[in-house]
């Protein structure tokens, strides 16, 4: 029973989102608490990082849509 891999989408965007998620976890309290809660619940740190990357993408899309600053 093998774990799934993330391989869809554009690789450059995927790599950029992954690195941005790592930075967001370290610097932004909002993403750090989300990451720690998910990592504790799922027992998988990589899954939690990918969830933060997706959350970051949703937040970025909302910022562009609403033309507001990140808060």
C-alpha positions as CSV (number, residue, x, y, z in Angstrom):
1,X,0.0,0.0,0.0
2,X,1.9,3.0,-1.3
3,X,1.5,6.6,-0.4
4,X,0.4,9.0,-3.2
5,X,2.8,11.5,-4.7
6,X,2.2,15.1,-5.7
7,X,3.0,15.3,-9.4
8,X,0.2,17.2,-11.1
9,X,0.3,20.8,-12.4
10,X,3.3,22.9,-13.4
11,X,6.5,21.9,-11.6
12,X,7.9,25.4,-11.3
13,X,4.7,26.6,-9.6
14,X,4.6,23.6,-7.4
15,X,8.2,24.1,-6.3
16,X,7.6,27.8,-5.6
17,X,4.5,27.1,-3.6
18,X,6.3,24.4,-1.5
19,X,9.2,26.8,-0.7
20,X,6.7,29.6,0.1
21,X,4.8,27.3,2.4
22,X,8.0,26.5,4.3
23,X,8.7,30.2,4.7
24,X,5.1,30.9,5.7
25,X,5.2,28.2,8.4
26,X,8.4,29.7,9.8
27,X,7.4,33.4,9.8
28,X,3.6,33.7,9.8
29,X,1.7,32.7,13.0
30,X,-1.5,32.0,11.1
31,X,0.1,29.3,8.9
32,X,2.3,28.0,11.7
33,X,-0.7,27.2,13.9
34,X,-2.5,25.6,11.0
35,X,0.6,23.5,10.2
36,X,1.2,22.3,13.8
37,X,-2.4,21.4,14.3
38,X,-2.5,19.4,11.1
39,X,0.8,17.7,11.6
40,X,-0.2,16.6,15.0
41,X,-3.6,15.3,13.8
42,X,-2.3,13.5,10.6
43,X,1.1,12.5,11.9
44,X,2.6,13.5,8.5
45,X,4.7,16.6,8.3
46,X,4.9,16.6,4.5
47,X,1.1,16.3,4.2
48,X,0.8,19.3,6.5
49,X,3.3,21.3,4.4
50,X,1.3,20.6,1.2
51,X,-1.9,21.6,3.0
52,X,-0.3,24.9,3.9
53,X,0.9,25.4,0.3
54,X,-2.7,24.9,-0.9
55,X,-4.0,27.3,1.8
56,X,-1.4,29.8,0.7
57,X,-2.6,29.5,-2.9
58,X,-6.2,30.1,-1.8
59,X,-5.2,33.2,0.2
60,X,-3.2,34.5,-2.7
61,X,-6.1,34.0,-5.2
62,X,-8.4,35.8,-2.8
63,X,-6.0,38.7,-2.5
64,X,-5.8,39.1,-6.2
65,X,-9.6,38.7,-6.6
66,X,-10.4,41.3,-3.9
67,X,-7.4,43.6,-4.6
68,X,-6.6,43.8,-0.9
69,X,-3.4,43.6,1.2
70,X,-2.5,40.5,3.1
71,X,-3.6,40.8,6.7
